[in-house]
Amino acid sequence: MALHVVVMAGGKGERLWPVSRADRPKQLISFGSDKSLIRATVDRLLPLAGPERVCIVTGADIAPQVAAELPDIPASNILAEPFGRNTAPCIAYAAAFIAARDPQGMMAVFPSDHAIADTDVFQKTVAYGAQCLHDFPEHLITIGIEPTHPETGYGYIAPSEVMHSGGTMVLRRVAAFHEKPDRERAQNYIAEGFLWNAGMFMWRVDTILRDIKRHVPDLSDNLMRLSASAWQNSDILSFYENARAVSIDYAVMEKAAKVAVIPADFGWNDVGSWDAVGKLKPKDRDGNTVEGTAYFHECRDNVVWAGVKPIVCIGIDNLVVAEGEEAILVCPRERSQDVSSVLKKIRG
């Protein structure tokens, strides 16, 4: 079974506004390296699959920018969504596309906007997942991240008994998925050995299509009409117009009977907020993270993203100061998850 890789690149990155914008979202921006997030994601996956088996699902409005960022990926492998419908329709679309080429191939799904510190361990984890799919072809596998702190911004996975062991890695049965908790519950999850849900999945393409049919029959029926067509833009538009906006976690993973997880620790950061950027990039001796030119006087643990002009900070701690083309953001680091909700109010 060949391994096919799907990179989901349709997000708007609103929590990193005003630097991340609808016409240039965070996956096209570099955070802490010389590569954009999507370029770095594809580069660490290419040794596992090769460009002809890498598929990108992205928004139609940014598809030309994504194609320009990834000239080594065949143009036919960049699937444009007319509009977002969450991850279940996105994954179903990609699965049908892969199944038309390789009906029993393996499919690995990754977001385009995550940062990984240890590429070697990441690649070994994916390779181990592919090995597990040979032994457990009926299972849906997710990669769970070993938590470093009680995080309220992530979902959690409760692992149970070991199904397979391979060197330092294990495959465990999933007992349950849990939504984003409050802080007290997050602390309890950590104490119970739960894992962060990073939205990384592996399965056989025929298995995921079977489980979509079983648990989301309306999406499956809609997908069958798309698969039977010539994949014209009008057919893709019809598929998305008739697809419910639902996550793959809620639609399938939480309902499927055979779900497993590989616990992993490869320096994962979802780059999901300005606070996360502060944890990703290097810091000065006072804990400040800087992009561009900034000057500090008696300041600690700030995240500063300067654009055209230098930013001067005096006597501030634990703030985000980010300059974009359309606005400047100032907020406490612990409130940086609120940016997207405030942005919706600004835009009405």
C-alpha positions in Angstrom: 0.0 0.0 0.0 1.4 3.4 -1.0 1.3 6.3 1.4 -0.6 9.4 0.1 -0.3 12.6 2.1 -3.0 15.3 2.4 -2.2 18.7 3.7 -5.2 20.8 4.8 -4.5 24.4 3.9 -7.8 26.1 3.9 -7.7 28.0 7.3 -7.8 31.7 7.6 -5.5 32.0 10.6 -7.7 34.7 12.2 -6.1 34.3 15.7 -2.9 35.7 14.2 -4.5 38.8 12.8 -3.5 41.4 11.8 -0.4 39.8 10.3 -2.4 36.8 9.0 -5.2 37.9 6.7 -7.8 36.3 4.5 -5.8 37.0 1.3 -2.5 35.9 3.0 -3.3 33.5 5.9 -0.7 32.2 8.3 0.1 29.0 6.3 1.8 31.3 3.7 3.8 33.2 6.4 7.1 32.2 8.1 7.1 32.0 11.9 10.5 31.3 13.4 12.2 29.9 10.2 13.1 30.9 6.7 10.2 28.9 5.3 6.4 29.5 5.3 4.5 27.1 7.4 3.0 25.2 4.4 6.4 24.9 2.7 7.9 23.5 5.9 5.0 21.1 6.3 5.4 19.8 2.8 9.2 19.5 3.0 9.0 17.2 6.0 6.4 15.0 4.3 8.1 14.7 0.9 10.6 12.0 2.0 7.6 9.9 3.1 5.5 10.2 -0.1 7.1 12.1 -2.9 5.5 15.1 -4.7 3.1 13.0 -6.9 1.5 11.6 -3.8 1.1 14.8 -1.9 -2.3 16.5 -2.2 -3.1 20.0 -1.0 -6.6 21.0 -0.1 -7.0 24.8 0.0 -9.3 27.7 -0.6 -10.0 28.7 -4.2 -9.1 32.3 -3.3 -5.6 31.4 -2.2 -4.9 28.4 -4.5 -2.7 30.4 -6.9 -0.5 31.5 -4.0 -0.3 28.0 -2.6 0.7 26.7 -6.0 3.4 29.3 -6.3 4.7 28.4 -2.9 4.8 24.7 -3.8 6.0 24.5 -7.4 7.2 20.9 -7.0 3.6 19.7 -6.3 1.7 18.8 -9.4 -1.0 21.4 -10.2 -3.6 18.6 -10.4 -2.8 17.7 -6.8 -3.9 21.1 -5.5 -7.6 20.8 -4.8 -9.5 24.1 -4.4 -12.4 24.4 -2.1 -14.9 27.0 -3.2 -15.5 27.8 0.5 -14.7 26.2 3.8 -16.9 23.5 5.3 -14.7 22.3 8.2 -12.5 19.2 8.0 -15.0 16.4 7.2 -15.9 17.6 3.7 -12.3 18.5 3.1 -11.0 15.1 4.0 -13.9 13.3 2.1 -13.0 15.3 -1.0 -9.3 14.4 -0.7 -10.1 10.7 0.0 -12.3 10.4 -3.1 -9.6 12.0 -5.1 -7.0 9.6 -3.8 -9.3 6.6 -4.1 -9.8 7.3 -7.8 -6.0 6.7 -8.2 -5.3 4.1 -5.5 -8.5 2.5 -4.0 -6.6 0.8 -1.2 -3.8 3.3 -0.6 -2.9 4.7 2.8 -3.8 8.3 3.5 -2.1 10.6 6.1 -3.7 14.0 6.9 -1.9 17.0 8.4 -2.8 20.6 8.9 -0.6 23.0 6.9 0.1 25.5 9.7 1.9 23.5 12.4 5.5 23.8 13.4 7.5 20.7 14.2 10.9 21.0 16.0 12.1 17.4 15.5 11.5 16.4 11.9 13.3 13.0 12.3 11.0 11.9 15.1 8.0 13.2 13.2 8.9 11.2 10.1 9.5 8.1 12.2 6.1 8.5 13.8 4.4 8.7 10.4 6.4 5.7 9.2 5.3 3.7 12.3 1.7 4.7 11.6 2.0 3.3 8.1 3.4 0.1 9.6 0.5 -0.2 12.0 -2.0 0.2 9.1 -0.6 -2.9 7.5 -1.4 -4.8 10.7 -4.7 -3.0 11.5 -6.2 -1.9 8.2 -9.6 -1.5 9.6 -8.5 1.2 12.1 -8.5 5.0 12.0 -5.3 6.2 13.6 -4.6 9.6 15.1 -1.3 11.0 16.3 -1.6 12.4 19.9 0.8 14.8 21.4 2.4 14.3 24.8 1.2 17.4 26.7 3.7 19.8 28.3 1.2 21.7 30.3 -2.6 21.9 30.9 -3.8 23.6 27.8 -7.4 24.8 27.4 -7.1 25.5 23.7 -6.8 21.9 22.5 -9.0 18.9 22.5 -7.8 15.8 24.3 -7.5 12.0 23.6 -7.9 9.4 26.3 -5.7 6.4 25.4 -6.3 2.9 26.7 -4.6 -0.5 26.2 -1.5 -1.0 23.9 -2.4 -2.7 20.6 1.1 -2.7 19.0 4.6 -1.9 20.1 7.5 -0.9 17.7 10.7 0.1 19.4 10.1 3.3 21.3 6.6 3.8 19.8 3.3 2.2 20.7 -0.2 2.1 19.2 -3.0 2.4 21.8 -6.7 2.0 21.5 -8.7 5.3 22.0 -11.1 5.2 24.8 -12.6 8.6 24.2 -12.2 12.1 22.6 -12.8 15.2 24.8 -13.5 18.7 23.8 -11.5 21.7 24.9 -11.6 21.8 28.7 -11.5 24.5 31.3 -8.2 24.8 33.3 -9.2 22.5 36.1 -10.3 19.8 33.8 -7.2 20.2 31.7 -5.1 19.6 34.8 -7.1 16.4 35.5 -6.6 15.2 31.9 -2.9 15.7 32.2 -2.9 13.7 35.5 -4.8 10.9 33.8 -2.3 10.6 30.9 -4.5 12.1 28.2 -2.9 13.4 24.9 -3.4 16.6 22.9 -5.5 16.2 19.8 -3.4 17.7 17.1 -5.7 16.9 14.1 -3.2 14.5 12.5 -4.7 11.3 11.0 -3.8 8.1 9.2 -6.0 5.4 7.6 -6.6 3.4 4.5 -8.6 5.4 2.0 -11.2 2.7 1.7 -11.6 2.6 5.5 -12.2 6.3 5.9 -14.7 6.3 3.0 -16.5 3.3 4.6 -16.7 5.1 7.9 -17.9 8.3 6.3 -20.7 6.3 4.6 -21.5 4.7 7.9 -21.5 7.8 10.1 -22.2 10.7 7.7 -24.4 9.1 5.0 -25.5 12.5 3.6 -21.9 13.5 3.1 -21.1 10.1 1.5 -24.1 10.3 -0.9 -22.9 13.8 -1.9 -19.4 12.5 -2.3 -20.5 9.6 -4.6 -22.2 12.1 -6.9 -18.9 14.1 -7.1 -16.8 10.9 -7.6 -19.1 9.8 -10.5 -18.7 13.2 -12.2 -15.8 14.5 -14.2 -14.5 16.6 -11.2 -15.6 19.8 -12.9 -15.7 23.0 -10.9 -19.5 23.0 -11.0 -19.6 19.5 -9.5 -17.1 20.5 -6.7 -19.2 23.6 -6.0 -22.3 21.5 -5.8 -20.6 19.1 -3.4 -19.6 21.9 -1.0 -23.0 23.7 -1.3 -24.7 20.5 -0.1 -22.1 19.5 2.5 -22.7 20.2 6.2 -19.9 22.1 8.0 -18.7 19.5 10.4 -15.3 18.4 11.7 -13.9 14.9 11.0 -13.5 14.4 14.8 -17.2 15.0 15.5 -18.5 13.4 12.3 -16.4 10.2 12.3 -13.6 9.8 14.9 -15.8 10.1 18.0 -18.3 7.6 16.5 -16.1 5.0 14.8 -15.6 1.6 16.5 -11.9 1.1 15.7 -9.8 4.1 16.5 -6.2 4.1 17.8 -3.6 6.7 18.7 0.2 6.9 18.5 1.5 9.0 21.4 4.3 11.3 20.1 6.7 14.0 21.2 8.4 15.8 18.3 8.2 19.4 19.5 4.7 20.2 18.1 3.3 23.8 18.0 0.0 24.5 16.3 1.0 28.2 15.8 -2.6 28.9 16.8 -2.2 32.2 18.6 0.3 35.0 19.3 1.1 33.3 22.6 2.1 30.2 20.6 4.3 32.3 18.4 6.0 33.5 21.5 6.8 29.9 22.5 8.0 29.1 19.0 10.5 31.9 18.2 13.8 32.6 20.0 13.7 35.0 23.0 16.0 37.7 24.3 17.4 37.5 27.8 14.2 39.0 29.2 11.9 36.5 27.5 10.8 38.9 24.7 10.1 37.5 21.3 10.7 39.8 18.4 10.1 39.9 14.6 11.4 43.0 12.9 12.9 45.9 14.9 11.9 46.6 18.4 13.4 48.3 21.4 12.7 47.4 25.0 13.2 49.1 28.3 12.3 47.2 31.5 10.1 44.8 29.6 9.6 41.0 30.0 7.9 38.1 28.1 6.3 40.1 25.3 5.6 39.0 21.8 6.3 41.9 19.3 5.8 41.7 15.5 7.1 44.9 13.9 6.4 45.8 10.3 7.7 49.0 8.6 8.4 51.0 11.7 10.3 50.0 14.8 8.2 49.4 17.9 9.4 50.9 21.2 8.2 49.2 24.4 8.7 50.7 27.9 7.7 48.9 31.1 5.3 46.3 29.7 5.1 42.6 30.5 3.3 39.7 28.9 1.7 41.6 26.0 1.3 41.0 22.3 2.1 44.0 20.0 1.6 43.0 16.4 1.6 45.4 13.4 -0.1 44.3 10.2 -1.0 46.2 7.0 -4.5 47.1 8.2 -4.2 47.4 12.0 -2.1 47.1 15.1 -3.0 44.6 17.8 -2.2 45.1 21.5 -3.5 42.5 24.0 -2.3 40.4 27.0 -0.7 37.2 25.9 -3.2 35.1 27.8 -6.0 36.8 25.8 -4.5 36.1 22.4 -7.0 33.3 21.8 -9.7 35.9 21.7 -8.4 37.7 18.6 -10.6 35.8 16.1 -13.8 36.5 18.1 -13.0 40.2 18.4 -12.1 40.3 14.7 -15.6 39.0 13.8 -17.1 41.9 15.8 -14.9 44.4 14.0 -15.9 43.1 10.6 -19.6 42.9 11.7 
